[in-house]
Amino acid sequence: MAIKEKITAFINELVIYDYILFGSIFALFLLFIILAIVLRKKVGLSIFLIIFSFVTLALGPTLGYIKMHEYLYKNSCKLVSQKRLSFTPAIVVNGTITNESRLDFKSCKITASVYKSSKNIIKKYLYPLKPLKNMSIVQENILKGETQEFKIIVEPFTYSKDYNISIKASCK
């Protein structure tokens, strides 16, 4: 997927709360810049306000978007079972997703990631960053407080050593 397509998909998935967040952060940026101009006689405070305004402009939208979506679209995924198939190079992953937010979900993209297992402490944290295989499904219409079951088939999966599976969901 090209960068232009990713940006277009991101913009198309924005909700009204995202626009309010981005607009308020830009207004806060302008407020700090104007305040720095007004207080230009106090050079130290003025420089601090300018630096703070650019840090707010750089970090605010990203951190705000992440935290707001964690709050608005809170969910929990639970791995119920996993089974490696004998005659096909695949794993069947069964799980549940629960809507813990105050909103109904139109759709949730549930992703199962299979990654290597290790007893080494450093590798334990590094392997989930680059999974062996990812497989996703979309679950539609999950009402608030509702729990739905799902099944994901991860294929082809030919890794023969020890592995772990993690599940995460992105809802809207």
Secondary structure as UniProt FT lines:
FT   HELIX           3..12
FT   HELIX           16..38
FT   TURN            39..41
FT   HELIX           43..72
FT   STRAND          75..84
FT   STRAND          91..99
FT   STRAND          105..116
FT   HELIX           121..126
FT   HELIX           127..129
FT   STRAND          133..142
FT   TURN            144..145
FT   STRAND          147..154
FT   STRAND          163..171
//
